[in-house]
Amino acid sequence: HLPNLRRLNLSHSKNLFEMGNLGESLNLESLYLEGCIQIKHIDPSIGILRKLIFVNLKDCKSLTKLPHFGEDFSLEILYLEGCMQLR
């Protein structure tokens, strides 16, 4: 439970296999997962984070899909370079 969390940087966590539920981190603005080469999908809870404006998924080589983002979503920057498995 991290309601005041604004930035989460788990970049280069090579043993991170899944991203947990972020649904209670409603103030999250930036999410850094660059180089998390084992992660296959992002939890759908990211789609309800209305303040999230920046997501870096660069070189998440095993990432196969992204969650649905709601219509109130304010994402401005999404880095997907090197996400070779993404459909």
N, C-alpha and C positions, 0 to 999 in steps of 0.2 A: 504494500500500500504506500505509494509515493505520490501524493496529490500535488506536491509543489515541484516535482522534477521538471526541469525545463530542457535539459540536454542529457542524452544518454550516449556514451561513446564506448562501444564494445569492439571497435575496429581491431582487426588482426587477431581475433579470438579464434584460433585455428581449430579448436575443439568444441566450438559452439555449434550444436546440431539443430536447435530450434529456438525461436524467439518466443518467449512467454507472453502471457496476456498483459497488455499495457492499458487496458480499459479504464483503470483507476488513475492513470497518469494523465489527466485531462489537460494539464498545462504544458505537456511536452511540445516543444517547438522544433527540436533537432534530434535526429536519430542517425548515428554513425555506425555502420556495420561493414565498412570497407575491409576487404580481405578475409571475411569470415567464410572460408572456402568450403565448410561442411554444411552450412545452413541451406535447407531445401525449400522452406517456405516461411513466410512471415505471418504471425498470428492475425486473424481477421479483426481483432480488436483495434488494430492500427487505423482501421477505416472510420472509427468514431472520434478520433482525435482531431478536433476542429482547429486547434491552434498549431498543429504540425505543419511547418512550412519547408523543412529541409530534410531529405532522406538521402544518405549516401550508401549505396549497395555495390559500389565499384568492386569488381573482382570477386563477387560472391558466385563462384564458378558452378556450384551445385544448385543454385536457386532455380526452381522450375516454374513458380507462379507467384503472382502478386495478389493480395487481397483486393476486394472491391472497395473503392473509396466512395463514401456517401456524397450526395450533391452539395452538402454544406462544407465540404473539404476545402482547405485553403492552401494545399501544397503548392509551392512555387518552384522548388528545385528537387529533382529526382535524378540521381546519378545511377546509371545502369551499365556503364562501360565494363566489359569483361564478363557479363552475365550470360554465358554461352548457352546455358540450358533453358533459359527463360522462354516460355511460350506465350 
